[in-house]
Amino acid sequence: MFTGIIETLGTVTNVVKEQENVHLTIKSSITNELKIDQSVAHNGVCLTVVNINNDEYTVTAIKETLDKTNIGKLKTADIVNLERAMKLGDRLDGHIVQGHVDETGICKSLKDENGSTVCTFSYNSDKNNITIEKGSITINGISLTVVNSKKDEFSVAIIPYTWQNTTFKTLQVNDVVNLEFDVIGKYVARLTNF
């Protein structure tokens, strides 16, 4: 489990394709605290550390992950949001995040609002994922609050701190992002056959 509060950014230093898998090597300030077999969220995708070498570590993404996320689009020098799994007993500053991306979305607009940036994203509503006004959403691993909920679109307002300290600072219109919808909302939708 994760919280959607990004710890640090990492930089992709190597991408190796092996059959249908992709091995990503990441340089980060938290590498010295990691261990083999540890779960780390990369842009909201839970991946297992399989190798550590000095200040770099490697994770492997399988076909299922590559098909449902933007991880397969990463290339050398790209930055990624990083979060280690939460510790029991710690504060839950974001919301409950599983690290299991439901689908990707597309950034439709970025609008400066004199102190924040309103970002609008579209997604495929045929997959029965939903947002609600003032509900939680995870975008590239970042826990955020929905400010404008529609059937296949929603917006979030990003404060300057989040903008500068996450991959939002590189976000552009038409970029593909990872979306994890609120786990409680997913169960409610399933129970009510939304």
LUMKOLKOL-676577 format. One record per atom (N, C-alpha, C, O): residue in one letter; residue number from 1; x, y, z. Coordinates in steps of 0.1 Angstrom, whole numbers, plus 5000, padded with zeros to 4 digits. Example, Ala and Ser with C-alpha at 12.3 -4.5 7.8 and 13.67 -1.06 7.14 Angstrom:
# residues 2
('A' 1 (5132 4943 5078))
('A' 1 (5123 4955 5078))
('A' 1 (5132 4967 5078))
('A' 1 (5142 4967 5085))
('S' 2 (5128 4978 5071))
('S' 2 (5137 4989 5071))
('S' 2 (5129 5000 5079))
('S' 2 (5134 5011 5080))
END
This chain:
# residues 194
('M' 1 (5008 4988 5000))
('M' 1 (5000 5000 5000))
('M' 1 (5009 5012 5000))
('M' 1 (5020 5013 5006))
('F' 2 (5003 5023 4994))
('F' 2 (5010 5035 4993))
('F' 2 (5001 5047 4997))
('F' 2 (4989 5044 5000))
('T' 3 (5006 5059 4997))
('T' 3 (4997 5070 5002))
('T' 3 (4995 5080 4991))
('T' 3 (4986 5089 4992))
('G' 4 (5003 5080 4980))
('G' 4 (5002 5090 4970))
('G' 4 (5010 5102 4973))
('G' 4 (5008 5112 4966))
('I' 5 (5018 5102 4983))
('I' 5 (5027 5113 4987))
('I' 5 (5041 5110 4982))
('I' 5 (5047 5101 4987))
('I' 6 (5045 5117 4971))
('I' 6 (5058 5114 4965))
('I' 6 (5069 5117 4974))
('I' 6 (5070 5128 4979))
('E' 7 (5079 5108 4975))
('E' 7 (5090 5110 4984))
('E' 7 (5101 5117 4976))
('E' 7 (5107 5127 4982))
('T' 8 (5104 5113 4964))
('T' 8 (5114 5119 4956))
('T' 8 (5112 5116 4942))
('T' 8 (5103 5109 4938))
('L' 9 (5121 5122 4934))
('L' 9 (5121 5119 4919))
('L' 9 (5133 5111 4916))
('L' 9 (5143 5112 4922))
('G' 10 (5131 5102 4906))
('G' 10 (5142 5094 4901))
('G' 10 (5144 5097 4886))
('G' 10 (5135 5102 4880))
('T' 11 (5156 5093 4881))
('T' 11 (5159 5095 4867))
('T' 11 (5162 5082 4861))
('T' 11 (5169 5074 4866))
('V' 12 (5155 5079 4850))
('V' 12 (5158 5067 4842))
('V' 12 (5171 5067 4836))
('V' 12 (5174 5077 4828))
('T' 13 (5180 5058 4839))
('T' 13 (5194 5058 4834))
('T' 13 (5195 5047 4823))
('T' 13 (5205 5047 4815))
('N' 14 (5186 5037 4823))
('N' 14 (5188 5026 4813))
('N' 14 (5174 5019 4811))
('N' 14 (5167 5017 4821))
('V' 15 (5171 5016 4799))
('V' 15 (5159 5008 4796))
('V' 15 (5164 4996 4787))
('V' 15 (5169 4998 4776))
('V' 16 (5161 4984 4792))
('V' 16 (5164 4972 4785))
('V' 16 (5152 4964 4782))
('V' 16 (5145 4960 4792))
('K' 17 (5149 4961 4770))
('K' 17 (5138 4952 4766))
('K' 17 (5143 4937 4766))
('K' 17 (5154 4935 4760))
('E' 18 (5136 4928 4772))
('E' 18 (5139 4914 4772))
('E' 18 (5126 4906 4770))
('E' 18 (5118 4906 4779))
('Q' 19 (5125 4901 4758))
('Q' 19 (5112 4894 4754))
('Q' 19 (5101 4904 4756))
('Q' 19 (5101 4915 4750))
('E' 20 (5091 4901 4764))
('E' 20 (5080 4911 4766))
('E' 20 (5081 4919 4778))
('E' 20 (5072 4927 4782))
('N' 21 (5093 4918 4785))
('N' 21 (5095 4926 4797))
('N' 21 (5104 4938 4794))
('N' 21 (5111 4939 4784))
('V' 22 (5103 4948 4803))
('V' 22 (5112 4959 4802))
('V' 22 (5119 4961 4816))
('V' 22 (5112 4961 4826))
('H' 23 (5132 4962 4816))
('H' 23 (5140 4964 4828))
('H' 23 (5144 4979 4828))
('H' 23 (5150 4984 4819))
('L' 24 (5140 4986 4839))
('L' 24 (5143 5000 4840))
('L' 24 (5153 5002 4851))
('L' 24 (5151 4997 4862))
('T' 25 (5163 5009 4849))
('T' 25 (5173 5013 4859))
('T' 25 (5171 5027 4862))
('T' 25 (5170 5036 4854))
('I' 26 (5170 5030 4875))
('I' 26 (5166 5043 4881))
('I' 26 (5177 5048 4890))
('I' 26 (5182 5040 4899))
('K' 27 (5181 5060 4889))
('K' 27 (5190 5067 4898))
('K' 27 (5182 5075 4907))
('K' 27 (5174 5084 4903))
('S' 28 (5184 5074 4921))
('S' 28 (5176 5082 4930))
('S' 28 (5183 5084 4943))
('S' 28 (5193 5077 4946))
('S' 29 (5178 5094 4951))
('S' 29 (5184 5097 4964))
('S' 29 (5181 5087 4974))
('S' 29 (5186 5087 4985))
('I' 30 (5171 5078 4972))
('I' 30 (5167 5068 4982))
('I' 30 (5173 5054 4979))
('I' 30 (5170 5044 4986))
('T' 31 (5180 5053 4968))
('T' 31 (5186 5039 4964))
('T' 31 (5193 5033 4976))
('T' 31 (5191 5021 4978))
('N' 32 (5201 5040 4983))
('N' 32 (5209 5034 4994))
('N' 32 (5200 5029 5006))
('N' 32 (5205 5021 5014))
('E' 33 (5187 5032 5006))
('E' 33 (5178 5027 5016))
('E' 33 (5169 5016 5011))
('E' 33 (5162 5010 5019))
('L' 34 (5171 5012 4998))
('L' 34 (5163 5001 4993))
('L' 34 (5169 4988 4995))
('L' 34 (5181 4987 4998))
('K' 35 (5162 4977 4993))
('K' 35 (5167 4964 4993))
('K' 35 (5160 4956 4982))
('K' 35 (5149 4959 4977))
('I' 36 (5167 4945 4978))
('I' 36 (5162 4936 4968))
('I' 36 (5148 4931 4973))
('I' 36 (5147 4928 4984))
('D' 37 (5138 4930 4964))
('D' 37 (5125 4925 4966))
('D' 37 (5116 4935 4973))
('D' 37 (5105 4932 4977))
('Q' 38 (5120 4947 4974))
('Q' 38 (5112 4958 4980))
('Q' 38 (5103 4964 4969))
('Q' 38 (5106 4965 4957))
('S' 39 (5090 4968 4973))
('S' 39 (5081 4974 4964))
('S' 39 (5083 4989 4964))
('S' 39 (5084 4995 4975))
('V' 40 (5084 4995 4952))
('V' 40 (5085 5010 4951))
('V' 40 (5075 5014 4940))
('V' 40 (5074 5007 4929))
('A' 41 (5067 5024 4942))
('A' 41 (5058 5029 4932))
('A' 41 (5066 5039 4923))
('A' 41 (5072 5048 4927))
('H' 42 (5065 5036 4910))
('H' 42 (5071 5044 4899))
('H' 42 (5060 5051 4891))
('H' 42 (5053 5043 4884))
('N' 43 (5058 5064 4892))
('N' 43 (5046 5070 4886))
('N' 43 (5033 5063 4889))
('N' 43 (5024 5062 4881))
('G' 44 (5033 5058 4902))
('G' 44 (5021 5051 4907))
('G' 44 (5020 5036 4904))
('G' 44 (5010 5030 4908))
('V' 45 (5030 5031 4897))
('V' 45 (5030 5016 4894))
('V' 45 (5040 5009 4904))
('V' 45 (5051 5012 4905))
('C' 46 (5034 5000 4911))
('C' 46 (5042 4992 4921))
('C' 46 (5051 4982 4913))
('C' 46 (5046 4973 4906))
('L' 47 (5064 4984 4915))
('L' 47 (5074 4975 4909))
('L' 47 (5084 4970 4919))
('L' 47 (5086 4977 4929))
('T' 48 (5089 4958 4917))
('T' 48 (5098 4952 4927))
('T' 48 (5113 4955 4923))
('T' 48 (5117 4953 4911))
('V' 49 (5121 4959 4933))
('V' 49 (5135 4961 4931))
('V' 49 (5141 4947 4929))
('V' 49 (5140 4938 4937))
('V' 50 (5149 4946 4917))
('V' 50 (5155 4933 4914))
('V' 50 (5170 4934 4915))
('V' 50 (5177 4924 4915))
('N' 51 (5176 4946 4914))
('N' 51 (5190 4948 4915))
('N' 51 (5193 4962 4920))
('N' 51 (5186 4971 4918))
('I' 52 (5205 4963 4928))
('I' 52 (5209 4975 4933))
('I' 52 (5224 4976 4930))
('I' 52 (5232 4967 4932))
('N' 53 (5228 4988 4924))
('N' 53 (5242 4990 4921))
('N' 53 (5245 5005 4924))
('N' 53 (5242 5014 4916))
('N' 54 (5252 5007 4935))
('N' 54 (5256 5021 4939))
('N' 54 (5243 5029 4941))
('N' 54 (5235 5026 4949))
('D' 55 (5242 5040 4934))
('D' 55 (5230 5049 4936))
('D' 55 (5219 5046 4925))
('D' 55 (5210 5054 4923))
('E' 56 (5220 5034 4919))
('E' 56 (5210 5030 4909))
('E' 56 (5204 5017 4913))
('E' 56 (5210 5008 4919))
('Y' 57 (5191 5015 4909))
('Y' 57 (5185 5002 4911))
('Y' 57 (5176 4999 4899))
('Y' 57 (5173 5007 4891))
('T' 58 (5173 4986 4898))
('T' 58 (5166 4981 4886))
('T' 58 (5153 4974 4890))
('T' 58 (5152 4967 4900))
('V' 59 (5142 4977 4882))
('V' 59 (5129 4971 4884))
('V' 59 (5125 4965 4870))
('V' 59 (5130 4969 4860))
('T' 60 (5116 4955 4871))
('T' 60 (5111 4949 4858))
('T' 60 (5096 4951 4857))
('T' 60 (5089 4948 4866))
('A' 61 (5092 4955 4845))
('A' 61 (5078 4956 4842))
('A' 61 (5074 4946 4832))
('A' 61 (5081 4944 4822))
('I' 62 (5064 4938 4835))
('I' 62 (5059 4927 4826))
('I' 62 (5049 4933 4816))
('I' 62 (5045 4944 4817))
('K' 63 (5045 4925 4806))
('K' 63 (5036 4929 4796))
('K' 63 (5023 4935 4801))
('K' 63 (5019 4945 4796))
('E' 64 (5017 4928 4811))
('E' 64 (5005 4933 4817))
('E' 64 (5006 4948 4822))
('E' 64 (4998 4956 4819))
('T' 65 (5017 4951 4828))
('T' 65 (5020 4964 4833))
('T' 65 (5023 4974 4822))
('T' 65 (5018 4985 4822))
('L' 66 (5030 4969 4812))
('L' 66 (5033 4978 4800))
('L' 66 (5020 4981 4792))
('L' 66 (5019 4992 4786))
('D' 67 (5011 4971 4792))
('D' 67 (4998 4973 4784))
('D' 67 (4989 4983 4791))
('D' 67 (4981 4990 4784))
('K' 68 (4990 4984 4804))
('K' 68 (4980 4992 4812))
('K' 68 (4985 5005 4817))
('K' 68 (4977 5013 4824))
('T' 69 (4998 5008 4815))
('T' 69 (5004 5020 4822))
('T' 69 (5012 5027 4811))
('T' 69 (5013 5023 4800))
('N' 70 (5018 5038 4816))
('N' 70 (5027 5046 4807))
('N' 70 (5042 5042 4809))
('N' 70 (5051 5048 4804))
('I' 71 (5044 5031 4817))
('I' 71 (5058 5027 4821))
('I' 71 (5066 5024 4808))
('I' 71 (5078 5027 4807))
('G' 72 (5060 5017 4798))
('G' 72 (5066 5014 4786))
('G' 72 (5070 5025 4777))
('G' 72 (5078 5024 4768))
('K' 73 (5065 5037 4780))
('K' 73 (5069 5049 4773))
('K' 73 (5081 5056 4778))
('K' 73 (5087 5065 4772))
('L' 74 (5086 5052 4790))
('L' 74 (5098 5058 4796))
('L' 74 (5110 5056 4788))
('L' 74 (5112 5045 4783))
('K' 75 (5119 5066 4788))
('K' 75 (5132 5065 4781))
('K' 75 (5142 5071 4790))
('K' 75 (5140 5077 4800))
('T' 76 (5155 5068 4786))
('T' 76 (5166 5074 4794))
('T' 76 (5165 5089 4795))
('T' 76 (5161 5096 4786))
('A' 77 (5168 5093 4807))
('A' 77 (5167 5107 4812))
('A' 77 (5153 5112 4816))
('A' 77 (5152 5123 4821))
('D' 78 (5143 5104 4814))
('D' 78 (5130 5108 4819))
('D' 78 (5130 5107 4835))
('D' 78 (5137 5099 4841))
('I' 79 (5122 5116 4841))
('I' 79 (5120 5116 4855))
('I' 79 (5108 5108 4859))
('I' 79 (5098 5109 4852))
('V' 80 (5108 5102 4871))
('V' 80 (5096 5094 4876))
('V' 80 (5094 5098 4890))
('V' 80 (5103 5101 4898))
('N' 81 (5081 5098 4894))
('N' 81 (5077 5100 4908))
('N' 81 (5080 5087 4916))
('N' 81 (5077 5076 4911))
('L' 82 (5086 5088 4927))
('L' 82 (5089 5076 4935))
('L' 82 (5083 5077 4949))
('L' 82 (5083 5087 4956))
('E' 83 (5078 5065 4953))
('E' 83 (5072 5064 4967))
('E' 83 (5075 5050 4972))
('E' 83 (5071 5040 4965))
('R' 84 (5081 5048 4983))
('R' 84 (5082 5035 4989))
('R' 84 (5069 5031 4996))
('R' 84 (5061 5040 5000))
('A' 85 (5066 5018 4998))
('A' 85 (5054 5014 5005))
('A' 85 (5053 5020 5019))
('A' 85 (5063 5023 5025))
('M' 86 (5041 5023 5023))
('M' 86 (5039 5029 5036))
('M' 86 (5042 5019 5047))
('M' 86 (5041 5007 5046))
('K' 87 (5046 5025 5059))
('K' 87 (5048 5017 5071))
('K' 87 (5036 5017 5079))
('K' 87 (5029 5027 5081))
('L' 88 (5032 5006 5085))
('L' 88 (5021 5005 5094))
('L' 88 (5024 5014 5106))
('L' 88 (5034 5014 5112))
('G' 89 (5014 5022 5110))
('G' 89 (5015 5031 5121))
('G' 89 (5018 5045 5116))
('G' 89 (5017 5055 5124))
('D' 90 (5023 5047 5104))
('D' 90 (5025 5061 5099))
('D' 90 (5013 5068 5096))
('D' 90 (5002 5062 5094))
('R' 91 (5013 5081 5095))
('R' 91 (5002 5089 5091))
('R' 91 (4999 5086 5076))
('R' 91 (5008 5084 5068))
('L' 92 (4986 5087 5073))
('L' 92 (4982 5085 5059))
('L' 92 (4979 5099 5053))
('L' 92 (4967 5103 5054))
('D' 93 (4989 5106 5048))
('D' 93 (4987 5119 5044))
('D' 93 (4980 5121 5031))
('D' 93 (4974 5131 5029))
('G' 94 (4980 5111 5022))
('G' 94 (4973 5112 5010))
('G' 94 (4960 5104 5011))
('G' 94 (4951 5108 5018))
('H' 95 (4959 5093 5004))
('H' 95 (4948 5084 5005))
('H' 95 (4953 5070 5003))
('H' 95 (4964 5068 4999))
('I' 96 (4945 5060 5004))
('I' 96 (4949 5046 5002))
('I' 96 (4951 5043 4987))
('I' 96 (4942 5045 4979))
('V' 97 (4964 5040 4984))
('V' 97 (4968 5038 4970))
('V' 97 (4974 5024 4969))
('V' 97 (4982 5021 4977))
('Q' 98 (4969 5016 4960))
('Q' 98 (4974 5002 4959))
('Q' 98 (4987 5001 4950))
('Q' 98 (4994 4991 4951))
('G' 99 (4989 5011 4941))
('G' 99 (5000 5009 4932))
('G' 99 (4996 5001 4920))
('G' 99 (5005 4996 4912))
('H' 100 (4983 4999 4918))
('H' 100 (4978 4991 4907))
('H' 100 (4970 5000 4898))
('H' 100 (4959 5004 4901))
('V' 101 (4976 5005 4887))
('V' 101 (4970 5014 4878))
('V' 101 (4958 5008 4871))
('V' 101 (4958 4997 4866))
('D' 102 (4947 5016 4871))
('D' 102 (4934 5011 4865))
('D' 102 (4934 5013 4850))
('D' 102 (4930 5005 4842))
('E' 103 (4939 5025 4845))
('E' 103 (4940 5028 4831))
('E' 103 (4949 5040 4830))
('E' 103 (4952 5047 4839))
('T' 104 (4952 5044 4817))
('T' 104 (4959 5056 4814))
('T' 104 (4948 5067 4811))
('T' 104 (4937 5064 4806))
('G' 105 (4952 5079 4812))
('G' 105 (4944 5091 4808))
('G' 105 (4953 5100 4800))
('G' 105 (4965 5098 4799))
('I' 106 (4947 5110 4794))
('I' 106 (4954 5120 4786))
('I' 106 (4952 5134 4791))
('I' 106 (4940 5138 4795))
('C' 107 (4962 5141 4793))
('C' 107 (4962 5155 4797))
('C' 107 (4955 5163 4786))
('C' 107 (4961 5164 4775))
('K' 108 (4944 5170 4789))
('K' 108 (4937 5177 4779))
('K' 108 (4940 5192 4780))
('K' 108 (4940 5199 4770))
('S' 109 (4942 5197 4792))
('S' 109 (4945 5211 4793))
('S' 109 (4953 5214 4806))
('S' 109 (4951 5207 4816))
('L' 110 (4960 5225 4806))
('L' 110 (4968 5230 4818))
('L' 110 (4964 5245 4818))
('L' 110 (4967 5253 4809))
('K' 111 (4959 5249 4829))
('K' 111 (4954 5263 4830))
('K' 111 (4959 5270 4843))
('K' 111 (4956 5265 4854))
('D' 112 (4967 5281 4842))
('D' 112 (4972 5288 4854))
('D' 112 (4960 5295 4860))
('D' 112 (4953 5302 4854))
('E' 113 (4959 5293 4873))
('E' 113 (4948 5299 4881))
('E' 113 (4953 5309 4892))
('E' 113 (4947 5309 4903))
('N' 114 (4963 5316 4889))
('N' 114 (4969 5326 4899))
('N' 114 (4972 5319 4912))
('N' 114 (4966 5323 4922))
('G' 115 (4981 5310 4912))
('G' 115 (4985 5304 4925))
('G' 115 (4984 5289 4924))
('G' 115 (4990 5282 4932))
('S' 116 (4977 5283 4915))
('S' 116 (4976 5269 4913))
('S' 116 (4975 5267 4898))
('S' 116 (4972 5276 4890))
('T' 117 (4976 5254 4894))
('T' 117 (4974 5250 4880))
('T' 117 (4963 5240 4879))
('T' 117 (4964 5230 4886))
('V' 118 (4953 5243 4871))
('V' 118 (4942 5233 4870))
('V' 118 (4945 5225 4857))
('V' 118 (4947 5230 4846))
('C' 119 (4946 5211 4860))
('C' 119 (4949 5202 4849))
('C' 119 (4937 5193 4847))
('C' 119 (4930 5188 4856))
('T' 120 (4933 5192 4834))
('T' 120 (4921 5184 4830))
('T' 120 (4926 5172 4823))
('T' 120 (4935 5172 4814))
('F' 121 (4920 5160 4826))
('F' 121 (4924 5147 4820))
('F' 121 (4911 5140 4815))
('F' 121 (4901 5141 4821))
('S' 122 (4913 5133 4804))
('S' 122 (4902 5125 4799))
('S' 122 (4906 5110 4801))
('S' 122 (4918 5107 4802))
('Y' 123 (4896 5102 4802))
('Y' 123 (4898 5087 4804))
('Y' 123 (4887 5080 4797))
('Y' 123 (4877 5086 4793))
('N' 124 (4888 5066 4796))
('N' 124 (4878 5058 4790))
('N' 124 (4868 5054 4800))
('N' 124 (4870 5045 4808))
('S' 125 (4856 5060 4799))
('S' 125 (4846 5057 4809))
('S' 125 (4839 5044 4806))
('S' 125 (4832 5039 4815))
('D' 126 (4842 5037 4795))
('D' 126 (4837 5024 4792))
('D' 126 (4842 5013 4802))
('D' 126 (4837 5002 4803))
('K' 127 (4853 5017 4809))
('K' 127 (4859 5007 4819))
('K' 127 (4853 5008 4832))
('K' 127 (4857 5001 4842))
('N' 128 (4842 5016 4834))
('N' 128 (4835 5018 4846))
('N' 128 (4842 5024 4857))
('N' 128 (4838 5022 4869))
('N' 129 (4853 5031 4855))
('N' 129 (4860 5038 4865))
('N' 129 (4853 5052 4866))
('N' 129 (4848 5058 4857))
('I' 130 (4852 5056 4879))
('I' 130 (4845 5069 4881))
('I' 130 (4853 5078 4890))
('I' 130 (4861 5074 4898))
('T' 131 (4850 5091 4889))
('T' 131 (4855 5101 4898))
('T' 131 (4843 5108 4904))
('T' 131 (4832 5108 4899))
('I' 132 (4845 5114 4916))
('I' 132 (4834 5122 4922))
('I' 132 (4840 5135 4926))
('I' 132 (4852 5136 4930))
('E' 133 (4832 5145 4927))
('E' 133 (4837 5158 4931))
('E' 133 (4842 5157 4945))
('E' 133 (4836 5152 4954))
('K' 134 (4854 5163 4947))
('K' 134 (4861 5163 4960))
('K' 134 (4866 5149 4964))
('K' 134 (4870 5147 4976))
('G' 135 (4865 5139 4955))
('G' 135 (4870 5126 4958))
('G' 135 (4885 5125 4955))
('G' 135 (4891 5134 4950))
('S' 136 (4891 5113 4958))
('S' 136 (4905 5111 4955))
('S' 136 (4907 5105 4942))
('S' 136 (4899 5097 4937))
('I' 137 (4919 5108 4936))
('I' 137 (4924 5102 4924))
('I' 137 (4939 5102 4925))
('I' 137 (4945 5111 4931))
('T' 138 (4945 5092 4919))
('T' 138 (4960 5091 4918))
('T' 138 (4964 5093 4904))
('T' 138 (4960 5085 4895))
('I' 139 (4972 5103 4901))
('I' 139 (4978 5106 4888))
('I' 139 (4993 5104 4888))
('I' 139 (5000 5112 4896))
('N' 140 (4998 5095 4881))
('N' 140 (5012 5092 4881))
('N' 140 (5017 5090 4895))
('N' 140 (5029 5094 4899))
('G' 141 (5009 5084 4904))
('G' 141 (5013 5081 4918))
('G' 141 (5010 5092 4928))
('G' 141 (5013 5090 4939))
('I' 142 (5005 5103 4923))
('I' 142 (5003 5115 4932))
('I' 142 (4988 5115 4936))
('I' 142 (4979 5115 4928))
('S' 143 (4986 5115 4949))
('S' 143 (4973 5116 4955))
('S' 143 (4968 5130 4954))
('S' 143 (4974 5140 4958))
('L' 144 (4956 5131 4947))
('L' 144 (4950 5145 4944))
('L' 144 (4935 5144 4946))
('L' 144 (4929 5134 4948))
('T' 145 (4929 5156 4947))
('T' 145 (4915 5158 4949))
('T' 145 (4908 5162 4936))
('T' 145 (4913 5172 4930))
('V' 146 (4898 5156 4932))
('V' 146 (4890 5159 4920))
('V' 146 (4883 5172 4922))
('V' 146 (4876 5173 4932))
('V' 147 (4884 5182 4913))
('V' 147 (4877 5194 4914))
('V' 147 (4866 5196 4904))
('V' 147 (4858 5205 4905))
('N' 148 (4866 5188 4894))
('N' 148 (4855 5189 4884))
('N' 148 (4853 5175 4878))
('N' 148 (4862 5170 4870))
('S' 149 (4843 5168 4882))
('S' 149 (4841 5154 4878))
('S' 149 (4830 5153 4867))
('S' 149 (4819 5158 4868))
('K' 150 (4834 5147 4856))
('K' 150 (4824 5144 4845))
('K' 150 (4825 5129 4842))
('K' 150 (4834 5122 4847))
('K' 151 (4817 5124 4833))
('K' 151 (4817 5110 4829))
('K' 151 (4830 5105 4825))
('K' 151 (4834 5094 4829))
('D' 152 (4837 5112 4816))
('D' 152 (4849 5107 4810))
('D' 152 (4861 5117 4811))
('D' 152 (4870 5117 4804))
('E' 153 (4859 5126 4821))
('E' 153 (4869 5137 4823))
('E' 153 (4869 5142 4837))
('E' 153 (4858 5142 4844))
('F' 154 (4880 5147 4842))
('F' 154 (4880 5153 4855))
('F' 154 (4892 5163 4855))
('F' 154 (4900 5163 4847))
('S' 155 (4891 5172 4865))
('S' 155 (4902 5182 4867))
('S' 155 (4907 5181 4881))
('S' 155 (4900 5176 4890))
('V' 156 (4920 5185 4883))
('V' 156 (4926 5186 4896))
('V' 156 (4933 5200 4897))
('V' 156 (4937 5205 4886))
('A' 157 (4934 5205 4909))
('A' 157 (4942 5218 4910))
('A' 157 (4955 5215 4917))
('A' 157 (4955 5209 4928))
('I' 158 (4966 5219 4911))
('I' 158 (4979 5215 4916))
('I' 158 (4985 5228 4923))
('I' 158 (4987 5238 4917))
('I' 159 (4989 5226 4936))
('I' 159 (4996 5237 4943))
('I' 159 (5010 5238 4938))
('I' 159 (5016 5228 4933))
('P' 160 (5017 5250 4939))
('P' 160 (5031 5251 4934))
('P' 160 (5040 5241 4940))
('P' 160 (5049 5237 4932))
('Y' 161 (5039 5237 4952))
('Y' 161 (5049 5228 4958))
('Y' 161 (5048 5214 4951))
('Y' 161 (5058 5209 4947))
('T' 162 (5036 5210 4948))
('T' 162 (5034 5197 4941))
('T' 162 (5039 5198 4927))
('T' 162 (5045 5189 4922))
('W' 163 (5036 5209 4921))
('W' 163 (5040 5212 4907))
('W' 163 (5056 5210 4906))
('W' 163 (5061 5204 4897))
('Q' 164 (5063 5217 4915))
('Q' 164 (5077 5217 4914))
('Q' 164 (5084 5204 4919))
('Q' 164 (5096 5202 4915))
('N' 165 (5078 5197 4927))
('N' 165 (5084 5185 4934))
('N' 165 (5080 5172 4928))
('N' 165 (5082 5161 4935))
('T' 166 (5072 5172 4917))
('T' 166 (5068 5159 4911))
('T' 166 (5070 5161 4896))
('T' 166 (5075 5171 4891))
('T' 167 (5065 5150 4889))
('T' 167 (5066 5151 4874))
('T' 167 (5056 5160 4868))
('T' 167 (5057 5162 4856))
('F' 168 (5048 5166 4876))
('F' 168 (5039 5176 4870))
('F' 168 (5047 5187 4863))
('F' 168 (5042 5193 4853))
('K' 169 (5059 5191 4868))
('K' 169 (5066 5202 4862))
('K' 169 (5070 5199 4848))
('K' 169 (5074 5208 4841))
('T' 170 (5069 5186 4843))
('T' 170 (5072 5183 4829))
('T' 170 (5060 5180 4821))
('T' 170 (5061 5177 4809))
('L' 171 (5048 5180 4828))
('L' 171 (5036 5176 4821))
('L' 171 (5032 5186 4810))
('L' 171 (5033 5198 4811))
('Q' 172 (5028 5180 4799))
('Q' 172 (5023 5188 4787))
('Q' 172 (5010 5182 4782))
('Q' 172 (5006 5171 4785))
('V' 173 (5002 5191 4775))
('V' 173 (4990 5186 4769))
('V' 173 (4993 5175 4760))
('V' 173 (5003 5174 4753))
('N' 174 (4984 5165 4760))
('N' 174 (4984 5152 4753))
('N' 174 (4994 5142 4759))
('N' 174 (4995 5131 4753))
('D' 175 (5000 5145 4770))
('D' 175 (5008 5134 4777))
('D' 175 (4999 5124 4783))
('D' 175 (4988 5126 4787))
('V' 176 (5004 5111 4783))
('V' 176 (4997 5100 4788))
('V' 176 (5001 5098 4803))
('V' 176 (5013 5098 4806))
('V' 177 (4991 5097 4812))
('V' 177 (4994 5096 4826))
('V' 177 (4987 5083 4831))
('V' 177 (4978 5078 4826))
('N' 178 (4993 5078 4842))
('N' 178 (4987 5066 4849))
('N' 178 (4976 5071 4859))
('N' 178 (4978 5081 4866))
('L' 179 (4965 5064 4859))
('L' 179 (4953 5067 4867))
('L' 179 (4950 5055 4876))
('L' 179 (4948 5044 4871))
('E' 180 (4950 5058 4889))
('E' 180 (4944 5048 4899))
('E' 180 (4932 5055 4905))
('E' 180 (4934 5065 4913))
('F' 181 (4921 5050 4903))
('F' 181 (4908 5055 4909))
('F' 181 (4907 5051 4923))
('F' 181 (4913 5041 4927))
('D' 182 (4900 5058 4931))
('D' 182 (4898 5056 4945))
('D' 182 (4893 5042 4948))
('D' 182 (4883 5038 4942))
('V' 183 (4900 5034 4956))
('V' 183 (4897 5020 4959))
('V' 183 (4883 5019 4965))
('V' 183 (4876 5009 4962))
('I' 184 (4879 5027 4974))
('I' 184 (4866 5027 4980))
('I' 184 (4855 5029 4969))
('I' 184 (4845 5022 4969))
('G' 185 (4858 5039 4960))
('G' 185 (4848 5042 4949))
('G' 185 (4847 5030 4940))
('G' 185 (4836 5027 4935))
('K' 186 (4858 5023 4938))
('K' 186 (4858 5011 4929))
('K' 186 (4849 5000 4935))
('K' 186 (4841 4993 4928))
('Y' 187 (4850 4998 4948))
('Y' 187 (4842 4988 4954))
('Y' 187 (4827 4992 4954))
('Y' 187 (4818 4983 4952))
('V' 188 (4824 5004 4957))
('V' 188 (4810 5009 4957))
('V' 188 (4804 5007 4943))
('V' 188 (4793 5003 4941))
('A' 189 (4812 5011 4933))
('A' 189 (4807 5010 4919))
('A' 189 (4805 4996 4915))
('A' 189 (4795 4992 4909))
('R' 190 (4813 4987 4920))
('R' 190 (4811 4972 4917))
('R' 190 (4799 4967 4924))
('R' 190 (4791 4959 4918))
('L' 191 (4797 4971 4936))
('L' 191 (4785 4966 4944))
('L' 191 (4772 4971 4939))
('L' 191 (4762 4964 4940))
('T' 192 (4772 4983 4933))
('T' 192 (4760 4989 4928))
('T' 192 (4759 4987 4913))
('T' 192 (4750 4992 4906))
('N' 193 (4768 4979 4907))
('N' 193 (4768 4976 4892))
('N' 193 (4768 4989 4884))
('N' 193 (4760 4990 4875))
('F' 194 (4776 4999 4888))
('F' 194 (4776 5012 4881))
('F' 194 (4778 5010 4866))
('F' 194 (4779 5020 4859))
END
